[in-house]
Amino acid sequence: MTLATQSLSDKPAFWQRFSRADLIFAAAIIALIVFASIASDAFLTQRNIVNVSRQIVTNGFLSLGMLMVIRTGGIDLSVGSVLAFAGLLATGLQADMHFSLAILIALVMGGAVGWVNGTLISRFNLQPFIVTLATMGSLRGLLYVYADTPRYPADEMFRALFGGAFIGPVPVNFILFALAVPLVWFYLERTVSGRAAYALGVNKEAVRLAGINVGKHLTLAYVFCGVFAAVAGVLLSSRLGIAQPSVGVGYELDAIAAVVIGGGLLGGGGGTALGVLGGVLALAVVDNVLNLFNVDSYYQQLVKGMIILVAVLARRKKA
């Protein structure tokens, strides 16, 4: 049996994938939540919990998409630009068509950008960092050509449905993210393409020698990443009631951070949807706690940077 087929069929059981570092980070987040609930009366209020749940959706979708490409050993720096462009399309096109069709066009754009990234990387054997860096800059310039001023949704239902709607006490946009987590888990763990992405991150050449279509599965991971970034952009513009060409700058770093904190390996072959959920929640809780205590934003960046560094160091033996 080759290394590639072993990667596809002999992966460790679900519970065996949790390392000591994963458990330590989970315990640290629980401890932080307990501390915040004691130190701040506002932390466990319904209003604060709802705000946090709505805010994590953007980074949540970006991180789920980023996980798919990181498992292949790649990276996508263009997700912030895709997010901004999708938000502009979903809001700006509403003046000429129904918002559902505008959303569909935005999602197709995200998938198309992912297809371009994946095709260039797989067909020409280019470095993902360079390809997606070029795409990030090109797309950012293109979206400013499309709209150099903010766009506002023409259909009130667009914001009411995705930005302000609730099912019981839970925001609809958070429910969409919560549903996406098990779907991504199923794709990565139970489908041929998802498991091939894991194998690509372990040993791409072995996968190729095993007769698996590397280009197809690699490109598909970037397509999904682009679509998820577009979903994040649509939901963000709906929640804010405005789409701006300047939004999304630096968002790719938060997505990468969430994947790494959740156990993802930048070299590929690691990371789970559940781990991404934990990473997104960890960053959201840290941001929220620091905001509640009025910590300066510069120190917030410092704290997040230290958390990422600790996460990488904790898993250095696995890499």
N, C-alpha and C positions, 0 to 999 in steps of 0.2 A: 504493500500500500504506500502510495506517495504521500509526501508532506501535504500536498494540496487536498487530497481526499481525506487525509486525517483531519485537516482543519475543518472540513465540511461535515464530517460524520462523528468525530471523536472529541468534540468540545466538552469541557467539564460541565457537570451538572450545575443547575442554576445557583444553588446555595454555595457551591464550592468556588464561585467566582468572586465572592466577597472576601477581600483581603483584610488584614489587620488594620491597614490604613483606612479602608472604607468604614470599618466599624468605629474607628477613632473619630473620623470626621462626623459620622452620624451622631455619636455621643456628644461631640462638641457643639453641634447645632442644637441638639436637645437642651444641653446646658445653657446655651445662649438664649433660647426661647424661655426657659425657666427664669433665668436672670432678668430678662427684659420684662417678663410679666410681673415680677416682684418689684423691680425698680421703677417701672413706668405704669401708671394707671391707664394710659391710653393704648398700650400695646395690644391687649386682648379685647378691646372694644370691637363691636361689630363693624363700625365705620372703618377702623384701621385694618381689620382683617380683609374686608371687602376691597379696600384700596390696594393692599398688597397683592391680593389674588388677581386683580385686574392688571396691575403693573408687571407681573411676572410673565404675562402671556406673550409679550413681544419677544423677550429674550428666550422664553420657553420654546417657541416655534423655531427661532433662529438656531437654538442649540440642538434641537432634534435633527434639523437638517445638517448642521455642522457635524454631528456625531456620525452620520452616514458616510461623509467623505473622510473624516479622520480615521474611521475604521479601515479604510482602504489604504491608509498611509498618506493621504492627501490633506489639503486644507483649502478653504474657500474664503478669500478676503473680499469678495464682491457682494456678500449678502447685505451689507448696509446700503449699498447703492441700489440693489434690487428692491429692498424694502422701500426706499424713498420713491423709486420709479413706480412701483406697484401702487403705492398710496396716491400718487399724482394721477395715475391712469384711472384708478377706481373712483376717484372723486371728480376729476376733470371731465371724463367722458360722460358723466351723468347728464350733462346739458343736452346731449344728443341721443341718448339711449337709456334704456332701463338700467338701474344700478346693478342688477344681477349679471347682465351682459358685460357691463364695465368691469365687474369683478372677474369674470371669466377671462377677459382680455388681459387683465393684470396678471392672473395666474399663468396664462399661456406665455406671457412675456418672461416670467420668472423661470418657467421650464425651458424656454428657448435659450436664455442666458446660461442655464446649467448645461444644456446640450452643447453649446459652443465651448464652454470650459472643458467638459468631459471629452469632447471629440479632439480638441487641440492637445489635451494631456495624453490621451490614450493613443491616438493615431501618430502623433509626431514625437511621442516620448518626451514631452516638455515638463519642466518642473511645475507642480501645481501652484507654488508660491508666486512664481513669475507670471504665469498665465492669469491667475485670478487677480493679481495686483494690477495687471494691464486692463483687465475687464472692469475692475473697480473704478479706475480713473476714467476709462472711456465712457462707461455708463453714467458716471457722475456728470461728465461734460454733456452727454446727450440729454440727460434729464433737465439740465439747465437750459438747453436749447428748446426743449419741449415746453418748459414752464419755469420762468425765472422769478415768478411770484407765487405766493400760496394759492391753493385751490380749495374751494369749499363745496361740500356735497350739496347738490341741488335737490335730492330726494331726502326728505326728513326720515323716511323709513330706514334708510341706510344707517344712520346713526342710532336710531331708536332700536333697531334689531341687533346690531353687533356691538354698539358702543354703550348703550344704557339699559338694555333689557336684562331681566333677571328671571330665573326659574326658581321660585322660592326665594331663599336668601343668597343664592349663588349667581354671579354674573354669567351671562351666556358665553362671553368670550373665554372665560376660564373653563367653562364646561367643554368648549371646543378643544382647548388645550389638553384637558384631562382625558378626553376621548382619543386625542392624537397619540398620547403616550403608549397605551396598549397596542395601538395599530402599528406604531413604529417598532415596538418590541416584537410583535408577530412577524413583521416583515424581516427584521434582522435575524430572528432566531428560528423561524419556521418556513422561510421561503428559500428557494435555491439562490436567487439573486442576493438576498440579504446575507446568507451564509458564505456566498462567494466573496462578498465584500470583506468579511472577516479574514478569509483565506488570502485575499490580495494583500491585506495588511501584514500577514505573517510572512509570506514569501510569494511575490508576484510571479517570479520566473517558474517556480514549481507549479503554480496554477496554470500557467501557459503551457507547460510541458504536459500537464494532465489533460489537455484538450479543451479546457474551459475558455469560453470567449471572454477574454480579459476586457477588451474594449467595450463590449456591450454592458457588462456589469459595472464597470468603472464609470461609464457615461451615465448610466441610470442613477448612480449615487449622486452625481452632481445635478442631474435633472430634479431629483427629489429635493435636494438642498435648495435649489432655486425656487421651486414651488413653495416650499415652506417659508422661505424668506418673503415671497410675495404675499402669502397668507398673513404673515406678521405685519407687513406694510398695510394691507387692507384693514386689518383689525385695529391697528394703531390709528390710522386716519379716521376710522369710524369712532373710536373712543374719544379722540381729541376734537373731532369735528373740523379738522383742517389737515391739509397735506402740504408740506413744505419741501422744496428741493434740497434744503440744507440738513434735513433730518437723516439719521442713520449713520452719521460719521462716528467711527469708533465702535459701533455696535458689534462688529465682528469680533472684537477683542473680548467683550463680555460673553459672547457665545462660546468662543474657544475656552475661556476661563471656566465656564459652567461644565463643559465636557471634561476638562482636565480635573477639576475638583471632584467630579462625579466618577472618576476612575478611568477616563479615556487616556489613551497613549498616543502622543503625537507621531510616533513612528508607525502607528497602525496596529490592527489586531486586538484592540481592546476597547472597552466602553460599552455601556448598556443604556437603554432608554430609562430604566429606573434610576441609574446613576446620574443621568442628565437631570432628571426630575429633582434629585437631591442637590445637585450642583446649582441649579436655578433657584431652588428654595433657599439654599445657603446664602447666595449672593443677595437675594431679596431681603432675607431676614437681617443680614448685616447692614445693608443700606437703610432699612427701616429703623433699626435700633439706633444707628448713628444719627439719622434725621430726628428721631424723637428726642435725642439728647443734644440736638443742635451742634453737632460736630461739623466743622468746616469741611467743605467738599474736597479740598486738597488732602486732608487727612483721610477722608473716605477712600480716595484713590490709593493712598499709601497702604491702608489696611487691606484693601482688596488685592493689591499687588503682593503683599506679604502672604496672604492666604494662598494665592496661586503658587508662589515659590515653595511654601511648605508642602502643598499638594504634590508638586513635581518631585521634591526631595523625598517625600514619603514613599514614592513609587519608583524611585530610581533603579532599584534592583530588578524590577519587573521589565523595565525598558531595556 
